Amino acid sequence: MQQLRLAHLESSMNWGGQELRVIEQMQWMIAHGYNVWLVARPGSAILDEAAKRALPCFALKARGSVNPKALYHLLRFLRSNKINVLDCHSNKDAYYGLWIRLLTDIKVVRSRHITNPIKTNSGRALVWRHGNDQIITTAKAVNKQIISLGLAPAEKIYTAIAGADEQRFHPQIDASQLKKQLKIPADHTVIANIGMIRRDKGQLYYAKACNQLLDTHEKLSCIQVGEATLQTKRYKVEVVEEIQQGKHADRFHFLGYHDDIENYLAMADIVVVASIGTEAQTRLVSQAYLMKKVVVATRTGGLPEMVDDRHTGLLCEAKHAEALAETVQMVLNDPGLRRTLTGNACAYALQHMTMEQMMKEMTGVYEQTLQGK
């Protein structure tokens, strides 16, 4: 039996949940004795992060759908390192995957991280149908799209759970000093939104909902952890202006990007996922569950797959600030509901949403793909 030698191909230049997920998967696999590499573009955030964490990586100048020179260098890298499974994460990467599959005996996995409508034409359909041996998605909602478009049969698709590290995310973290440092009163309930500031993440609706809640609750503070990209700076301005127009802007804290999000989750009582599009199964939900935080999420993408409404969290309509505020209000008004939700959620996450469980299943998929199963 061949020993798994895996490479992740990720052409994204930005940094977000998808890129972090690849990095953390690599770290887990290397820690458990697997041979794993990252192939990414020079100057990309993910390549810089891999270098910081001393992960094996290769810089590939990938331009366009398939650049012959880049393909040549990719082939050389894969052969010299005896890679036998290539995981392609972005649409552009999938085209390279097709050629790798045609020109070598390397097994190709295509990963799909978002729930955006899949664009299809004859070329794209060809890549979906013949450019991979296995498809990994991060939500069953994505599977439905792929199957309905005739791009792959159900048995070729695996849905990866959004696992979180239970050693890192747990309810015993003390955030009292951080709360004091941010000048948030100790007796304030804290609502948090964590993620890249992007229109599809719905922060504008979160800000509008917070303005409504701050008007009616004196002992309430709201935080936003995350930063905009170069492409979404204008959207951030919209969000900031919305808060500044409210009467209680002093109780809304824009905190920027932080990688120690467990400390900010520890400070929060309610975690809001206000996404309006592209959201698959976000690990933020798993992390919040493990830390016994109430999750309020929209009925978008794969979120309803993670949040069992009124059992492990609460769901509400997307693109609707009033619905978001009313749903958070339910938790603020009912401490018993909060205890029930957090207890159920933590128990469920410990059983189904840990990093250990996710990676055991993921490595099993890679191994089976390598063996042609």
N, C-alpha and C positions, 0 to 999 in steps of 0.2 A: 504494500500500500504506500502510495506517495505521501510525503510529508507536505503539509500545506505551506505554501509560500505566497503570501497575499500582497498585492499592491492596490492602494486606493488612488484613483485618478480623479482629481478635483480641480476644475479650471476656474472656479469662482475667485474673484479678487477681493471680495468683501469678507467680513467676519460676522457670523451669526450662529444660530442654533445648529444648522446643518454642518458647518465647518467644525464647530466645537464637538459635535457628536462624533465625527470622523476621528478627531484627535484623541478623544477619550476612549473610543473603541480601540484605537491603536495602542494606547498605553495599557489597557487591560490585557490585550492579547500578548504584548511583549512581556508583561509581568507574569503571564502564564505560559511562557516558553514558546510562543509562536514567532515566526519570521514575518514581519510586516513592514511595508514601505509606504511612503506618500509620494505621489507624483503631482506636482502643482506648478503654477506659473511663477516666474521670477517676480518678486515684488508683491506677491499676494499675501494677504493677512494670514492665511492658513500655513503657508510655507514659513513665514517668519515665526509663527507660534510653534511649529514643529521643531524648528531650529532651537528655539528657546528651551524646549523640553527635551532636547537631545534625541529626537526621534529620527530614524533613518528616512531621508528624503532625497528627492531628485528634482531639480528645476528643469521644466520643459517649456520652451517658448511655443505654446500652442496658439495658433491664430486661425480664425475661420473654422468651418466645420471639420475639415481635415487638411492640414498643411503637410505636403510630402516630406519636407525636411524634418518637421516635428515628428511625423510618423516614423521616419527612419531612426531618429534618436530614441524614441520610445521603444521601438523594437530592440534596439541594441541594449537599452537598459534592462528590459524584461528578460532578454536572453542571458545577459551577463550575470544577472542575479537569480536565474533559474525560477522566475516567477511562474506559478502555474494557475493562479486565479487572479483576475483583474476586476476590481469593483469600480464601475463608472458612475459618477454621482450627478453630473449635470448633462443637459441635452447635448452640448458640444462633445462631451466625453463619450457619449453613446456612439457617435459616429466613428471615433477612434476605436471603440470597442468592436464595432462591426468589422473593421479592417484587421484588427488583431485576431478576431475569431476566424476570418477567412484565410489569413496568412500563417497562422501558427496553430498549435494544439492547446494553447492556453484557454482555460475556461473563462467565460466573461459573465459577470453579474451586472445587471443594471439596477441602480437604486433610484427611487423616486421619493422625494422628501416633501413635496407640496401637493395641495389639492386643487391647484389651478386647473381649469379646463385644458385637456391635452390637445395641442394643435396637431392636426394630421393632414398630410398630403401623401402622395405616392412614395416620396423619398423617406419621409418620417415613418410611415407605416412599415416600410421595408426594414428600417433600422430596428423598430420595435419587434418585428416578427422574426428577424434572422440575425440580429446583432448581439444576442445574448443567450446564455444557457439557463439563466435563472433571473427572476425579477424580485427585488426586495422593495417593499413599500413601507411607509410609516403610518398608514391608516387604511382601514378596509374601504373607506370612501374612494381611495385611489384605485383599489382593485376593481371596484364597480365600473369606473371609467374605462380602465384598460380592457376589461372583458366586454363591455357594451360596444366598444369601438372595434372589437374583433382583433385586438393587437396581441393577445396572448390568452391561452386557456387558464382557467382558475388554478389548475394543478401546478402551473409553472410559477405562481406568485406566492411569496411568503410575506406576511405582515409582521414586522418587527415591533415588539412592545417598546414603549418609551421608558426604559429603565433608569433609575437614579441610584447613586451610591448611598446606601443606608448608613455607612460609616461616616459620611460627610454630612448628610442631611438627616437630622434627628431632632427630637423636641427638647433635648437637654441644653442646647446652645443658649447662653445668656447674652442677650443683646441690650441689657440695661445701660451699659456704658456708651454704646453706639447711639442709643436713643437720647441720652443726655448730651452727647457730643453734638447731635443735630438740633439740640434745643427743642426737642419734642417732649412735652410734659409726661411724666411717668404714668399718669392716670388716663392718658389719651388712647383711644382705640386707633389702630393704624391700618389703613387700607393701602395695598401695594399693587402696582403694575410693573412687571419686570420684562424687559425685552427691547430689541432694537426699535428705535422710534421710526416707524414706517406706516404709511397710510393703511395698509392691509392689517396692521396690528391693532387698529382702532383706538389709538390713544386720544384722539379728539373726542370720541364718545365717552371715554373714561374721564377726561377732563370735565366735560359737561355734566356727567353724573356726579362727579366729586363736588362741583360747584353747588349742585342741588342739595347734596348731603351736608356739606359744610354750613349751608344756610340754616339747617335745622338741628345740627348737633354741635354743641360747644366743645365737647371733649372728643374731638375727632381730628386726625391729621392724615394727610395723603402723601404718598411718595411715588416717584417715578424713577426707576433704575433702568438705565439704558441710554444709548446715544444714537443720534442720526448718522447716516452715511452722507457722503458728498451729494448723492442724488436725492436725499430726503430732508435736507436742511430747511427748505421752504416749509415743509410739512411741520417740522418742529416749531417753526415760528408761529404757525397757526395754533398749535397746541398751547404754546406759552402765552400767546395773546388771549386765548380763551380763558386761561386761569387768571391772568392779570385783570381781565374784565370783571371777574367775580369779586365779591365783598371780602373774601377771606384768603387772598393769595398768600398771606404769610403762613398759612397752615398747609400749603401745598409745596412739597420739596422736590425740585428737579435735582437728582443726584449724579447724573451722568453714568458712564460705564464703570462697572465694578465686577471683577471676576470672582470675588468672595460672596456670591449672592446668598449663601447660606446664612450669613450674618444679617442681611437685610430681610430675608424671609423670617428669621428668628424674631425680628422686631415687629413684623406684621401680624395682624390678627385675621385679616381677610385678604386673599389674593385674587385679583380680578384679571381674567383673560378676556379682553374685549375684542378679539380678532374679528374681522369682517371678511377675510378671504385668505387663501393659501395655507391655512393652518391645518397641519396633519395632527398627529398625536405629539403634543409638546411635552418635553420632560419637565417643564415647570410644574405641571399638574402633579406628576409623580413626586417631585421634590417637595411640593407643598403638602401633599398627603402625608409623606413620611415625617414631616415636621409638625403635623397636627394643626394645619392652618385650613380655614374654610376657603374653598374654591368656588368662585362665582364665574361662570364661563358662558360664552355665547354658543348658540346652536350653529356652529360653523365647522365645516370640514370634519376632522376626526375627533373633535372635542366631545360630542355626545357619546362616542365610543369609550371615552375615559371617565366621564362624569355621569354617574347614575343619579339622576335628578331626585333631590330630597332624600337620598340615601348616603352618597359619598360627597355630594356637593350640590350646587344649584345651577340650573341652566336658564338662560333668558334669550330673548330675541336679539339678533345682531343688528347693528346700525340703529340702535334705539336707546338713547341716553336715559330716557325716563324709565324704560324697562330695566336697565342696568341699575339705576338708583333704587328702584322699588325692590329689586331682588336683594341688593345689599341691605336695604332697610329691614327686610325680613330677619336677617341675621342679627342686626343691631337690636331689634326689638325682642328677640327670643333667645336668651342664653342657653336654654335647654336644647334648642335646635342646633346651636353651634356645637355643643358637647356631643350630640348624637352624630352629626356629620363628621367631625374630626376623628371621633373614635372609629366609626365605620371605615373612613377613608384610610387611616393609618393601618388598620388591620388588613384591608384589601391590598394596599401597596406593599406591605411586607410579604404578602403571599404571592403577588403577581407582578410587581413593578420595580424590582430591584435590578441594579446593574449586573449582578451575578447571574440572575435568571436570564436577562436579556442577552448577555454575551455567551452564555452556554448554548442558547438557542441559535444565535447568530453564527457561532463557530460550527455548530452542527450543520447549518445550511451550507456554509462554505465547504465543509468536508464532504457533504453529500454531492454538491455540485462538482467538486474535484473528481469524485468517483463516478460521475455520470449518472447519478441517481436522481 
